[in-house]
Amino acid sequence: MTDIAENLARVRQRIEAACRRAGRAPAEGTLVGITKGFPPEAVAEAVAAGLEDAGENRVQEAAAKIGALAGRGIRPRWHLVGHLQTNKAKTALDLFAIIHSVDSLRLAEALDRHASRPVAVLLEVNVAQEASKFGFTPGELPSALSAISSLPHLDVRGLMTVAPQTDDPEAVRPVFRRLRELRDACGLRDLSMGMTDDFEVAIEEGATLVRVGRAIFGPRPEA
């Protein structure tokens, strides 16, 4: 049986250790617990153990889960971390406090059109330029940022990337470092990067948000 509270404490310790190695204050690293595939009960257990931020990949799964938890008075800060289709932009705005995965001007415009409040967003950058991943290329980022920053309802907080899968976390350090360099060049604040297998390297390279699921909740249940 997965001990979510114990796992959460262990992940926090690892984040703090990575921050110390990088000369950063532990408070600079926000843990987003990725709840994709896990039931509301698991999320409730994590929140009871101190998890404040939760992330989902898909709007449809999130809607049911967020509704079930809110009915019990359980309201972590919800992050959308997966690809968002433009036809689900309005629904996403009702569910999430921050959207990590703005990967096109078309999506940004859809969010702005449906928004009635300031919306915190991150721009997704395909740093490794993998054909299977969404996001702006590093070369597209300056013009995209300029256009999206002009939209009245969107508050561009920073950048996000999904690093290539690898057995060696050190292999993706250059990807995280490049995203930090892009963030700094753009004058933004946040960096959403790093998952269960590589979040410590991401923290060392400047991540302010790490997206961790398996290390907290255990193996994802098979669909």
Backbone as ProteinMPNN parsed JSONL, in Angstrom:
{"seq_chain_A": "MTDIAENLARVRQRIEAACRRAGRAPAEGTLVGITKGFPPEAVAEAVAAGLEDAGENRVQEAAAKIGALAGRGIRPRWHLVGHLQTNKAKTALDLFAIIHSVDSLRLAEALDRHASRPVAVLLEVNVAQEASKFGFTPGELPSALSAISSLPHLDVRGLMTVAPQTDDPEAVRPVFRRLRELRDACGLRDLSMGMTDDFEVAIEEGATLVRVGRAIFGPRPEA", "coords_chain_A": {"N_chain_A": [[0.849, -1.2, 0.0], [0.549, 2.2, -0.83], [2.132, 4.777, 0.91], [1.172, 7.781, 1.072], [1.558, 10.159, 2.527], [4.079, 9.742, 3.674], [5.639, 9.472, 1.363], [5.294, 12.023, 0.255], [6.56, 13.631, 2.172], [9.156, 12.711, 1.849], [9.74, 13.5, -0.788], [9.624, 16.263, -0.483], [11.834, 16.633, 1.192], [13.86, 15.928, -0.573], [13.612, 17.957, -2.461], [14.29, 20.17, -0.886], [16.957, 19.521, -0.3], [18.08, 19.617, -2.857], [17.693, 22.325, -3.41], [19.407, 23.434, -1.492], [21.87, 22.514, -2.463], [22.026, 24.04, -4.725], [22.228, 26.538, -3.714], [19.873, 27.845, -3.121], [16.86, 29.111, -1.587], [14.656, 26.881, 0.095], [11.95, 27.537, -0.159], [11.725, 28.536, -2.675], [11.094, 26.559, -4.436], [8.256, 25.137, -5.705], [6.125, 22.459, -5.138], [4.212, 20.59, -7.287], [1.77, 18.301, -7.162], [1.133, 15.701, -9.268], [-1.822, 14.417, -10.322], [-2.927, 12.8, -12.225], [-4.735, 10.015, -13.261], [-5.084, 9.049, -10.715], [-7.318, 8.463, -7.954], [-9.852, 10.617, -6.416], [-9.656, 10.171, -3.639], [-6.956, 9.649, -3.161], [-5.837, 12.117, -3.731], [-7.051, 13.652, -1.759], [-5.853, 12.526, 0.486], [-3.205, 13.31, 0.103], [-3.455, 16.107, 0.242], [-4.315, 16.348, 2.886], [-1.95, 15.683, 4.058], [-0.447, 17.872, 3.572], [-0.033, 18.792, 0.94], [-0.295, 21.454, -1.265], [-0.591, 22.248, -3.881], [-1.926, 20.943, -6.834], [-1.852, 19.025, -9.835], [-3.211, 18.451, -13.093], [-3.51, 16.608, -16.163], [-5.491, 16.419, -18.101], [-8.487, 17.994, -19.103], [-11.07, 16.848, -18.918], [-10.861, 14.666, -17.079], [-9.977, 16.117, -14.91], [-12.167, 17.798, -14.317], [-14.189, 16.144, -13.203], [-12.831, 15.152, -10.963], [-11.978, 17.449, -9.535], [-14.437, 18.579, -8.962], [-15.577, 16.584, -7.308], [-13.854, 16.65, -5.114], [-14.039, 19.333, -4.272], [-16.639, 19.345, -3.383], [-16.292, 18.173, -0.978], [-14.985, 20.025, 0.41], [-12.311, 20.208, -0.175], [-9.769, 21.849, -1.554], [-7.185, 22.214, -3.246], [-4.658, 24.247, -4.886], [-5.143, 24.295, -8.242], [-3.411, 23.152, -11.11], [-3.091, 23.155, -14.606], [-1.32, 20.978, -16.537], [-1.031, 19.584, -18.863], [-1.476, 19.175, -22.468], [-3.678, 21.512, -23.914], [-6.649, 21.733, -25.637], [-8.068, 24.106, -27.877], [-10.851, 24.235, -27.901], [-11.534, 23.568, -25.37], [-10.837, 25.57, -23.744], [-12.443, 27.432, -22.32], [-13.669, 25.825, -20.345], [-11.389, 24.991, -18.968], [-10.569, 27.364, -17.788], [-12.425, 27.664, -15.796], [-11.658, 25.751, -14.02], [-8.913, 25.738, -13.31], [-6.185, 27.325, -11.562], [-3.8, 28.089, -12.632], [-2.269, 27.795, -15.793], [-0.046, 25.764, -17.313], [0.649, 25.12, -19.89], [0.511, 26.689, -22.317], [0.77, 26.65, -25.608], [0.558, 27.762, -28.1], [-0.221, 30.648, -30.099], [-2.842, 30.75, -30.919], [-4.205, 29.231, -28.949], [-3.685, 30.849, -26.717], [-5.08, 33.157, -27.44], [-7.682, 32.148, -27.428], [-8.025, 31.551, -24.709], [-7.804, 34.142, -23.65], [-10.01, 35.323, -24.81], [-12.167, 34.053, -23.594], [-11.799, 34.602, -20.937], [-12.608, 36.172, -17.828], [-11.206, 37.277, -15.889], [-7.887, 37.988, -14.595], [-5.528, 35.681, -15.872], [-3.22, 33.349, -14.896], [-0.491, 32.168, -16.668], [1.841, 29.904, -18.238], [4.278, 29.689, -20.797], [4.711, 27.075, -23.002], [7.675, 25.521, -23.967], [9.341, 23.807, -26.439], [12.08, 22.703, -25.879], [13.969, 20.732, -26.552], [13.117, 20.228, -29.045], [11.522, 18.045, -29.922], [9.664, 15.962, -32.039], [7.357, 14.801, -31.092], [6.406, 16.397, -29.091], [4.619, 19.236, -27.757], [4.653, 22.868, -28.058], [6.401, 26.051, -28.24], [9.228, 26.651, -30.323], [12.576, 27.457, -29.253], [13.431, 29.572, -30.885], [11.031, 30.683, -31.758], [9.989, 31.778, -29.509], [10.459, 34.584, -28.576], [8.828, 36.279, -30.267], [6.341, 35.094, -29.87], [5.966, 35.483, -27.13], [5.839, 38.271, -27.071], [3.463, 38.766, -28.494], [1.544, 37.351, -26.953], [1.789, 38.499, -24.448], [0.565, 40.876, -24.858], [-2.104, 40.401, -24.721], [-5.02, 41.148, -22.955], [-6.059, 39.713, -20.697], [-4.253, 37.773, -19.937], [-1.684, 36.738, -17.821], [1.51, 36.34, -18.121], [3.573, 34.248, -16.56], [5.882, 32.73, -16.738], [7.949, 30.069, -18.059], [7.564, 26.745, -19.415], [8.629, 23.346, -19.759], [8.741, 20.03, -21.15], [10.927, 17.619, -20.583], [13.035, 15.385, -22.534], [12.492, 11.851, -22.215], [14.567, 9.849, -20.189], [16.958, 7.559, -18.803], [18.929, 8.66, -17.335], [19.132, 11.325, -15.327], [20.977, 13.425, -15.518], [21.379, 13.716, -18.189], [19.419, 15.379, -19.158], [19.933, 17.792, -18.072], [21.098, 19.948, -19.658], [18.822, 20.74, -21.108], [17.11, 21.8, -19.155], [18.745, 23.848, -18.268], [18.878, 25.437, -20.533], [16.213, 26.284, -20.744], [16.078, 27.874, -18.489], [17.867, 29.908, -19.223], [16.452, 31.005, -21.368], [14.184, 31.912, -20.009], [15.366, 33.869, -18.364], [16.287, 35.638, -20.301], [13.894, 36.539, -21.263], [12.899, 37.923, -19.156], [11.178, 36.853, -17.236], [9.551, 35.079, -14.468], [8.869, 32.428, -13.461], [9.689, 28.902, -13.701], [8.603, 25.98, -14.931], [9.48, 22.83, -14.672], [10.816, 19.541, -14.715], [10.181, 16.306, -13.443], [9.133, 13.241, -11.806], [11.45, 11.603, -12.285], [13.534, 13.379, -12.665], [13.426, 15.719, -11.164], [15.114, 16.795, -9.227], [17.464, 17.598, -10.534], [16.293, 19.523, -12.135], [15.501, 21.412, -10.186], [18.038, 22.185, -9.291], [18.816, 23.548, -11.529], [17.181, 25.72, -11.533], [14.363, 25.494, -11.436], [11.138, 26.599, -10.502], [8.746, 25.447, -10.189], [7.946, 22.129, -9.804], [6.821, 19.078, -11.231], [5.41, 16.45, -9.944], [4.389, 13.147, -9.804], [4.385, 10.146, -9.634], [6.338, 9.68, -7.62], [5.066, 10.569, -5.386], [2.432, 9.472, -5.324], [2.742, 6.833, -6.029], [2.931, 3.976, -8.305], [1.175, 4.601, -11.32], [-2.234, 3.768, -11.685], [-3.289, 1.246, -13.968], [-5.074, 1.949, -16.95]], "CA_chain_A": [[0.0, 0.0, 0.0], [1.33, 3.428, -0.938], [2.019, 5.729, 2.014], [1.273, 9.061, 0.376], [2.14, 11.17, 3.426], [5.518, 9.473, 3.786], [6.243, 9.81, 0.067], [5.29, 13.475, 0.113], [7.623, 14.159, 3.03], [10.441, 12.353, 1.251], [9.937, 14.366, -1.953], [9.95, 17.609, 0.021], [13.222, 16.587, 1.657], [14.725, 15.913, -1.757], [13.563, 19.313, -3.029], [15.081, 21.041, -0.011], [18.369, 19.194, -0.484], [18.479, 20.148, -4.164], [17.781, 23.781, -3.261], [20.643, 23.748, -0.757], [23.006, 22.306, -3.366], [22.045, 25.133, -5.707], [22.294, 27.816, -3.025], [18.557, 28.474, -3.19], [15.98, 28.896, -0.441], [13.676, 25.829, -0.218], [10.657, 28.116, -0.518], [11.716, 28.899, -4.098], [10.641, 25.425, -5.234], [6.876, 24.724, -5.418], [5.807, 21.101, -5.549], [2.873, 20.354, -7.856], [1.506, 16.869, -7.176], [0.386, 15.365, -10.479], [-2.821, 13.453, -9.884], [-3.457, 12.076, -13.379], [-4.92, 8.585, -13.089], [-5.303, 8.691, -9.318], [-8.677, 8.82, -7.537], [-9.956, 11.744, -5.482], [-9.225, 9.791, -2.295], [-5.5, 9.809, -3.087], [-5.576, 13.562, -3.672], [-7.464, 14.095, -0.423], [-4.823, 12.081, 1.426], [-2.038, 14.166, -0.082], [-3.781, 17.441, 0.758], [-4.31, 16.231, 4.341], [-0.539, 15.603, 4.461], [0.19, 19.164, 3.356], [0.106, 19.207, -0.46], [-1.093, 22.647, -1.527], [-0.75, 22.442, -5.325], [-2.171, 19.693, -7.541], [-1.864, 19.229, -11.283], [-3.881, 17.474, -13.943], [-3.139, 16.666, -17.578], [-6.646, 16.454, -18.993], [-9.608, 18.772, -18.582], [-12.225, 16.013, -18.592], [-10.585, 13.972, -15.821], [-9.879, 17.116, -13.851], [-13.479, 18.342, -13.969], [-14.859, 15.235, -12.278], [-12.04, 15.033, -9.732], [-12.021, 18.721, -8.821], [-15.791, 18.716, -8.443], [-15.768, 15.655, -6.196], [-13.081, 17.118, -3.961], [-14.588, 20.602, -3.801], [-17.84, 19.013, -2.63], [-15.857, 17.761, 0.37], [-14.234, 21.146, 0.97], [-10.874, 20.021, -0.435], [-9.503, 22.746, -2.679], [-5.808, 22.618, -3.516], [-4.497, 25.117, -6.053], [-5.078, 23.359, -9.372], [-2.585, 23.526, -12.256], [-3.193, 22.326, -15.812], [0.045, 20.778, -17.018], [-1.049, 18.867, -20.129], [-1.904, 19.893, -23.671], [-5.04, 22.038, -23.858], [-7.271, 22.035, -26.918], [-8.707, 25.426, -27.803], [-12.286, 24.123, -27.628], [-11.724, 23.332, -23.937], [-10.236, 26.697, -23.026], [-13.392, 28.018, -21.365], [-13.795, 24.894, -19.22], [-10.138, 25.032, -18.208], [-10.54, 28.596, -17.002], [-13.28, 27.47, -14.62], [-11.109, 24.707, -13.159], [-7.5, 25.837, -12.943], [-5.641, 28.615, -11.149], [-2.664, 28.404, -13.504], [-2.156, 26.905, -16.948], [1.378, 25.654, -17.633], [0.894, 24.555, -21.22], [0.106, 27.525, -23.455], [1.745, 26.229, -26.616], [0.316, 28.41, -29.393], [-0.913, 31.932, -30.024], [-4.274, 30.458, -31.058], [-4.712, 28.858, -27.634], [-3.632, 32.041, -25.866], [-6.19, 34.038, -27.831], [-8.922, 31.528, -26.956], [-8.093, 31.775, -23.273], [-8.068, 35.563, -23.419], [-11.382, 35.616, -25.261], [-13.148, 33.504, -22.646], [-11.464, 34.965, -19.562], [-13.239, 37.343, -17.218], [-10.295, 37.606, -14.794], [-6.501, 37.733, -14.988], [-5.227, 34.25, -15.907], [-1.788, 33.054, -14.817], [-0.118, 31.162, -17.662], [3.227, 29.688, -18.62], [4.419, 29.335, -22.205], [5.424, 25.812, -23.154], [8.765, 25.594, -24.93], [9.872, 22.501, -26.837], [13.507, 23.015, -25.894], [14.685, 19.679, -27.281], [12.521, 20.199, -30.389], [11.057, 16.697, -30.219], [8.475, 15.985, -32.898], [6.205, 14.306, -30.338], [6.056, 17.338, -28.022], [4.034, 20.522, -28.1], [5.374, 24.019, -27.543], [7.155, 26.94, -29.113], [10.668, 26.43, -30.379], [13.272, 28.604, -28.661], [13.467, 30.68, -31.829], [9.698, 31.289, -31.854], [9.543, 32.288, -28.219], [10.366, 36.039, -28.394], [7.66, 36.868, -30.924], [5.149, 34.567, -29.209], [5.83, 36.18, -25.854], [5.407, 39.637, -27.344], [2.048, 38.755, -28.873], [0.695, 36.864, -25.861], [1.844, 39.471, -23.36], [-0.325, 41.995, -25.176], [-3.498, 40.008, -24.485], [-5.328, 41.835, -21.69], [-6.41, 38.874, -19.559], [-3.248, 36.768, -19.641], [-0.518, 37.128, -17.025], [2.549, 35.365, -18.448], [4.429, 34.15, -15.38], [7.148, 32.071, -16.992], [8.073, 29.077, -19.119], [7.446, 25.339, -19.043], [9.054, 22.376, -20.755], [8.743, 18.605, -20.841], [12.23, 17.142, -21.045], [13.032, 14.03, -23.098], [12.598, 10.745, -21.258], [15.895, 9.25, -20.162], [17.28, 6.886, -17.55], [19.974, 9.43, -16.666], [18.682, 12.71, -15.159], [21.997, 14.386, -15.945], [21.297, 13.889, -19.643], [18.48, 16.461, -19.506], [20.345, 19.055, -17.441], [21.2, 21.041, -20.642], [17.476, 21.2, -21.468], [16.65, 22.672, -18.078], [19.592, 25.047, -18.253], [18.469, 26.267, -21.671], [14.948, 26.94, -20.421], [16.392, 28.967, -17.555], [18.463, 30.993, -19.996], [15.362, 31.64, -22.109], [13.387, 32.646, -19.014], [16.094, 35.068, -17.955], [16.314, 36.562, -21.443], [12.544, 37.091, -21.42], [12.551, 38.712, -17.982], [10.049, 36.237, -16.541], [9.849, 34.611, -13.109], [8.7, 31.007, -13.136], [10.152, 27.804, -14.553], [7.953, 24.7, -14.642], [10.276, 21.793, -15.324], [11.203, 18.473, -13.811], [9.167, 15.366, -13.003], [9.615, 12.287, -10.809], [12.775, 11.052, -12.549], [14.593, 14.375, -12.867], [13.085, 17.01, -10.567], [16.226, 17.357, -8.456], [18.306, 18.314, -11.496], [15.539, 20.718, -12.525], [15.633, 22.375, -9.087], [19.41, 22.706, -9.324], [18.934, 24.45, -12.678], [16.359, 26.913, -11.37], [12.915, 25.277, -11.463], [10.325, 27.13, -9.416], [7.615, 24.524, -10.094], [8.254, 20.777, -10.278], [5.577, 18.345, -11.446], [5.772, 15.121, -9.45], [3.254, 12.28, -9.563], [4.691, 8.786, -9.189], [7.101, 9.662, -6.373], [4.131, 10.849, -4.3], [1.241, 8.619, -5.321], [3.05, 5.47, -6.39], [2.694, 3.657, -9.718], [-0.14, 5.016, -11.807], [-3.096, 2.624, -12.0], [-3.5, 1.013, -15.396], [-6.414, 2.328, -17.398]], "C_chain_A": [[0.885, 1.252, 0.0], [1.075, 4.335, 0.254], [2.258, 7.127, 1.439], [1.921, 10.121, 1.261], [3.651, 10.989, 3.55], [6.229, 9.83, 2.486], [6.345, 11.315, -0.121], [6.397, 14.099, 0.941], [8.99, 13.887, 2.42], [10.744, 13.243, 0.038], [10.296, 15.78, -1.508], [11.394, 17.673, 0.527], [14.192, 16.627, 0.481], [14.746, 17.281, -2.436], [14.422, 20.257, -2.204], [16.576, 20.787, -0.173], [18.891, 19.736, -1.809], [18.604, 21.667, -4.12], [19.071, 24.176, -2.54], [21.861, 23.583, -1.648], [23.159, 23.457, -4.35], [22.146, 26.503, -5.052], [20.997, 28.585, -3.075], [17.789, 28.225, -1.899], [14.953, 27.825, -0.816], [12.326, 26.372, -0.657], [10.576, 28.496, -1.997], [11.2, 27.768, -4.978], [9.247, 24.984, -4.821], [6.638, 23.332, -5.982], [4.374, 21.029, -6.039], [2.687, 18.841, -7.941], [0.619, 16.501, -8.349], [-0.529, 14.182, -10.194], [-3.456, 12.672, -11.022], [-3.541, 10.579, -13.08], [-5.18, 8.137, -11.668], [-6.669, 9.189, -8.849], [-8.692, 10.01, -6.586], [-9.469, 11.412, -4.082], [-7.721, 9.957, -2.117], [-5.131, 11.285, -2.981], [-5.922, 14.091, -2.288], [-6.422, 13.717, 0.625], [-3.582, 12.961, 1.318], [-2.275, 15.569, 0.471], [-3.777, 17.416, 2.287], [-2.879, 16.188, 4.882], [0.231, 16.881, 4.134], [0.386, 19.599, 1.913], [-0.84, 20.369, -0.749], [-1.414, 22.827, -3.005], [-0.898, 21.084, -5.997], [-2.29, 19.978, -9.028], [-2.56, 18.093, -12.006], [-3.472, 17.694, -15.391], [-4.324, 16.895, -18.498], [-7.829, 17.145, -18.327], [-10.755, 17.865, -18.137], [-12.022, 15.272, -17.265], [-10.559, 14.954, -14.664], [-11.245, 17.595, -13.393], [-14.192, 17.46, -12.948], [-14.149, 15.199, -10.929], [-12.127, 16.307, -8.889], [-13.395, 18.93, -8.206], [-16.041, 17.832, -7.234], [-15.052, 16.14, -4.943], [-13.644, 18.422, -3.393], [-15.86, 20.368, -2.993], [-17.55, 18.567, -1.214], [-15.029, 18.858, 1.044], [-12.741, 21.052, 0.765], [-10.522, 20.783, -1.698], [-8.022, 23.118, -2.763], [-5.789, 23.619, -4.67], [-4.253, 24.217, -7.256], [-4.315, 23.957, -10.548], [-2.937, 22.603, -13.423], [-1.802, 22.214, -16.411], [0.104, 20.062, -18.366], [-1.541, 19.726, -21.27], [-3.375, 20.281, -23.569], [-5.534, 22.351, -25.26], [-8.037, 23.35, -26.795], [-10.195, 25.326, -27.478], [-12.594, 23.805, -26.166], [-11.171, 24.468, -23.087], [-11.176, 27.261, -21.971], [-13.552, 27.126, -20.138], [-12.556, 24.933, -18.343], [-10.078, 26.266, -17.312], [-11.374, 28.464, -15.732], [-12.652, 26.53, -13.592], [-9.748, 25.039, -12.55], [-7.09, 27.25, -12.555], [-4.512, 29.058, -12.053], [-2.57, 27.353, -14.601], [-0.708, 26.919, -17.417], [1.645, 25.5, -19.123], [0.319, 25.38, -22.368], [1.16, 27.345, -24.544], [1.504, 26.819, -27.998], [-0.376, 29.744, -29.159], [-2.418, 31.721, -30.118], [-4.891, 30.076, -29.711], [-4.727, 30.063, -26.703], [-4.792, 32.977, -26.18], [-7.528, 33.471, -27.376], [-9.093, 31.72, -25.459], [-8.444, 33.223, -22.957], [-9.513, 35.917, -23.758], [-12.415, 35.168, -24.23], [-12.932, 33.984, -21.211], [-12.222, 36.198, -19.098], [-12.414, 37.831, -16.026], [-8.868, 37.458, -15.304], [-6.184, 36.238, -14.854], [-3.71, 34.055, -15.897], [-1.457, 31.929, -15.788], [1.404, 31.065, -17.766], [3.241, 29.308, -20.09], [5.256, 28.06, -22.3], [6.455, 25.923, -24.27], [9.28, 24.187, -25.193], [11.384, 22.66, -27.011], [14.282, 22.005, -26.733], [14.176, 19.496, -28.698], [12.192, 18.764, -30.816], [9.755, 16.772, -31.013], [7.222, 15.586, -32.14], [5.705, 15.286, -29.291], [5.449, 18.613, -28.582], [4.951, 21.643, -27.623], [6.062, 24.837, -28.62], [8.604, 26.462, -29.181], [11.345, 27.622, -29.7], [13.313, 29.812, -29.587], [12.132, 31.399, -31.964], [9.3, 32.058, -30.6], [9.463, 33.815, -28.132], [9.13, 36.663, -29.04], [6.368, 36.374, -30.288], [4.904, 35.291, -27.893], [5.321, 37.602, -26.06], [3.917, 39.69, -27.658], [1.157, 38.369, -27.698], [0.68, 37.844, -24.695], [0.916, 40.659, -23.612], [-1.802, 41.667, -24.957], [-3.911, 40.459, -23.088], [-5.573, 40.933, -20.488], [-5.324, 37.88, -19.15], [-2.047, 37.375, -18.919], [0.549, 36.062, -17.246], [3.573, 35.348, -17.318], [5.8, 33.555, -15.691], [7.052, 31.053, -18.105], [7.966, 27.671, -18.552], [8.047, 24.489, -20.146], [8.865, 20.972, -20.222], [10.036, 18.046, -21.435], [12.107, 15.759, -21.673], [13.143, 12.982, -21.99], [13.978, 10.098, -21.357], [16.099, 8.557, -18.825], [18.297, 7.668, -16.721], [19.527, 10.886, -16.531], [19.699, 13.748, -15.626], [21.935, 14.663, -17.441], [20.373, 15.035, -20.038], [18.84, 17.775, -18.814], [20.491, 20.18, -18.473], [19.842, 21.587, -21.087], [16.957, 22.162, -20.413], [17.456, 23.97, -18.037], [19.186, 26.001, -19.382], [17.158, 26.977, -21.39], [15.173, 28.086, -19.444], [16.984, 30.161, -18.285], [17.4, 31.743, -20.788], [14.49, 32.467, -21.174], [14.057, 33.956, -18.632], [16.114, 36.105, -19.078], [14.964, 37.245, -21.645], [12.122, 37.943, -20.227], [11.357, 38.176, -17.218], [10.5, 35.65, -15.211], [9.901, 33.087, -12.993], [9.264, 30.068, -14.191], [9.469, 26.531, -14.091], [8.709, 23.624, -15.412], [10.698, 20.78, -14.274], [10.03, 17.646, -13.354], [9.82, 14.33, -12.083], [11.062, 11.87, -11.044], [13.886, 12.097, -12.595], [14.362, 15.702, -12.136], [14.227, 17.617, -9.766], [17.192, 18.124, -9.357], [17.609, 19.605, -11.931], [15.632, 21.802, -11.455], [17.02, 23.01, -9.102], [19.599, 23.707, -10.46], [17.937, 25.606, -12.643], [14.856, 26.722, -11.401], [12.253, 25.939, -10.261], [9.074, 26.284, -9.205], [8.08, 23.174, -10.621], [6.986, 19.942, -10.238], [5.813, 16.865, -11.122], [4.503, 14.312, -9.16], [3.647, 10.978, -8.903], [5.424, 8.75, -7.854], [6.234, 9.971, -5.154], [3.056, 9.772, -4.196], [1.505, 7.16, -5.627], [2.795, 5.223, -7.869], [1.277, 4.035, -10.133], [-0.986, 3.793, -12.144], [-3.265, 2.475, -13.516], [-4.936, 1.326, -15.765], [-7.244, 1.08, -17.703]], "O_chain_A": [[1.856, 1.333, 0.753], [-0.077, 4.63, 0.574], [3.395, 7.587, 1.337], [2.748, 10.9, 0.787], [4.406, 11.961, 3.532], [7.305, 10.427, 2.51], [7.361, 11.822, -0.598], [7.097, 14.996, 0.472], [9.878, 14.737, 2.472], [11.878, 13.687, -0.137], [11.173, 16.417, -2.093], [12.089, 18.665, 0.307], [15.227, 17.29, 0.546], [15.787, 17.713, -2.931], [15.19, 21.048, -2.751], [17.371, 21.727, -0.183], [20.006, 20.252, -1.881], [19.515, 22.234, -4.722], [19.742, 25.131, -2.93], [22.781, 24.4, -1.608], [24.268, 23.806, -4.756], [22.15, 27.521, -5.743], [20.992, 29.816, -3.071], [18.04, 27.243, -1.2], [14.428, 27.848, -1.929], [11.63, 25.734, -1.447], [9.488, 28.75, -2.515], [10.897, 27.992, -6.15], [9.062, 24.503, -3.702], [6.913, 23.064, -7.152], [3.437, 21.361, -5.313], [3.376, 18.175, -8.714], [-0.528, 16.942, -8.421], [-0.069, 13.088, -9.866], [-4.43, 11.95, -10.804], [-2.552, 9.954, -12.695], [-5.467, 6.963, -11.433], [-7.13, 10.236, -9.304], [-7.661, 10.369, -6.017], [-8.924, 12.279, -3.4], [-7.261, 10.359, -1.048], [-4.226, 11.656, -2.235], [-5.176, 14.884, -1.714], [-6.142, 14.492, 1.539], [-2.979, 13.316, 2.331], [-1.39, 16.148, 1.099], [-3.29, 18.354, 2.918], [-2.621, 16.6, 6.013], [1.432, 16.962, 4.392], [0.923, 20.681, 1.675], [-2.043, 20.274, -0.505], [-2.396, 23.482, -3.351], [-0.097, 20.178, -5.762], [-2.768, 21.038, -9.433], [-2.505, 16.936, -11.59], [-3.134, 18.806, -15.798], [-4.178, 17.499, -19.561], [-8.129, 16.915, -17.156], [-11.348, 18.096, -17.083], [-12.919, 15.256, -16.422], [-11.053, 14.663, -13.575], [-11.46, 17.781, -12.196], [-14.731, 17.951, -11.956], [-14.792, 15.215, -9.879], [-12.326, 16.244, -7.676], [-13.513, 19.399, -7.074], [-16.641, 18.268, -6.252], [-15.589, 16.048, -3.839], [-13.718, 18.592, -2.176], [-16.136, 21.092, -2.037], [-18.429, 18.576, -0.353], [-14.448, 18.648, 2.108], [-11.976, 21.734, 1.446], [-10.935, 20.401, -2.793], [-7.646, 24.228, -2.387], [-6.799, 23.81, -5.347], [-3.277, 23.466, -7.29], [-4.535, 25.105, -10.934], [-3.066, 21.394, -13.236], [-1.178, 23.219, -16.751], [1.18, 19.945, -18.952], [-1.97, 20.862, -21.07], [-4.213, 19.467, -23.181], [-4.921, 23.134, -25.985], [-8.584, 23.664, -25.738], [-10.75, 26.228, -26.849], [-13.756, 23.774, -25.762], [-11.051, 24.346, -21.868], [-10.753, 27.539, -20.849], [-13.57, 27.621, -19.012], [-12.656, 24.912, -17.116], [-9.579, 26.194, -16.189], [-11.064, 29.082, -14.714], [-13.063, 26.512, -12.431], [-9.464, 24.667, -11.411], [-7.564, 28.234, -13.122], [-4.283, 30.255, -12.228], [-2.771, 26.164, -14.354], [-0.199, 27.948, -17.861], [2.768, 25.731, -19.571], [-0.291, 24.831, -23.285], [2.288, 27.822, -24.421], [2.162, 26.431, -28.964], [-1.038, 29.94, -28.14], [-3.187, 32.432, -29.47], [-5.978, 30.545, -29.371], [-5.698, 30.266, -25.975], [-5.414, 33.525, -25.27], [-8.417, 34.225, -26.979], [-10.192, 32.022, -24.993], [-9.282, 33.494, -22.097], [-10.149, 36.715, -23.069], [-13.425, 35.841, -24.025], [-13.8, 33.79, -20.36], [-12.448, 37.138, -19.861], [-12.858, 38.682, -15.256], [-8.66, 36.853, -16.355], [-6.526, 35.61, -13.852], [-3.008, 34.54, -16.785], [-2.068, 30.862, -15.74], [2.138, 31.996, -17.435], [2.306, 28.669, -20.574], [6.357, 27.977, -21.755], [6.145, 26.363, -25.376], [9.618, 23.463, -24.257], [11.894, 22.74, -28.128], [15.145, 22.377, -27.528], [14.727, 18.708, -29.467], [12.535, 18.332, -31.916], [8.861, 17.554, -30.689], [6.123, 15.997, -32.514], [4.677, 15.036, -28.661], [5.721, 19.013, -29.713], [5.904, 21.406, -26.881], [6.274, 24.382, -29.744], [9.137, 25.933, -28.206], [10.74, 28.688, -29.586], [13.238, 30.951, -29.125], [12.1, 32.596, -32.252], [8.389, 32.885, -30.628], [8.452, 34.316, -27.64], [8.458, 37.489, -28.421], [5.404, 37.131, -30.172], [3.774, 35.666, -27.581], [4.471, 38.078, -25.308], [3.197, 40.551, -27.152], [0.122, 38.998, -27.474], [-0.343, 37.996, -24.027], [0.532, 41.363, -22.677], [-2.651, 42.557, -25.002], [-3.203, 40.171, -22.124], [-5.317, 41.347, -19.358], [-5.457, 37.211, -18.125], [-1.479, 38.379, -19.348], [0.501, 34.999, -16.628], [4.338, 36.296, -17.138], [6.773, 33.838, -14.991], [6.194, 31.148, -18.983], [8.239, 27.433, -17.376], [7.991, 24.85, -21.322], [8.832, 20.745, -19.013], [10.202, 18.011, -22.654], [11.161, 15.032, -21.37], [13.797, 13.199, -20.97], [14.486, 9.835, -22.447], [15.48, 8.928, -17.827], [18.502, 7.374, -15.543], [19.538, 11.619, -17.52], [19.322, 14.829, -16.078], [22.382, 15.712, -17.906], [20.516, 15.605, -21.12], [18.123, 18.766, -18.958], [20.045, 21.293, -18.195], [19.727, 22.77, -21.409], [16.424, 23.222, -20.743], [16.911, 25.048, -17.8], [19.157, 27.218, -19.2], [16.994, 28.143, -21.751], [14.543, 29.138, -19.551], [16.636, 31.305, -17.991], [17.437, 32.97, -20.875], [14.103, 33.587, -21.504], [13.42, 35.008, -18.58], [15.975, 37.303, -18.831], [14.891, 38.374, -22.13], [11.092, 38.615, -20.283], [10.604, 38.943, -16.618], [11.68, 35.711, -14.863], [10.874, 32.532, -12.482], [9.313, 30.378, -15.382], [9.723, 26.052, -12.986], [8.597, 23.516, -16.633], [10.907, 21.112, -13.107], [9.006, 18.182, -12.93], [10.947, 14.531, -11.631], [11.834, 11.792, -10.088], [15.063, 11.74, -12.568], [15.018, 16.698, -12.441], [14.302, 18.839, -9.638], [17.683, 19.187, -8.977], [18.248, 20.647, -12.077], [15.819, 22.976, -11.774], [17.158, 24.223, -8.944], [20.437, 24.604, -10.371], [17.847, 26.381, -13.594], [14.125, 27.712, -11.392], [12.751, 25.849, -9.139], [8.418, 26.388, -8.168], [8.554, 23.078, -11.752], [6.173, 20.079, -9.325], [6.355, 16.124, -11.942], [3.654, 14.732, -8.374], [3.291, 10.725, -7.752], [5.158, 7.871, -7.034], [6.618, 9.673, -4.023], [2.805, 9.229, -3.12], [0.605, 6.328, -5.503], [2.478, 6.155, -8.608], [0.315, 3.818, -9.397], [-0.51, 2.878, -12.816], [-3.37, 3.464, -14.242], [-5.876, 1.026, -15.029], [-8.405, 1.192, -18.095]]}, "name": "protein", "num_of_chains": 1, "seq": "MTDIAENLARVRQRIEAACRRAGRAPAEGTLVGITKGFPPEAVAEAVAAGLEDAGENRVQEAAAKIGALAGRGIRPRWHLVGHLQTNKAKTALDLFAIIHSVDSLRLAEALDRHASRPVAVLLEVNVAQEASKFGFTPGELPSALSAISSLPHLDVRGLMTVAPQTDDPEAVRPVFRRLRELRDACGLRDLSMGMTDDFEVAIEEGATLVRVGRAIFGPRPEA"}
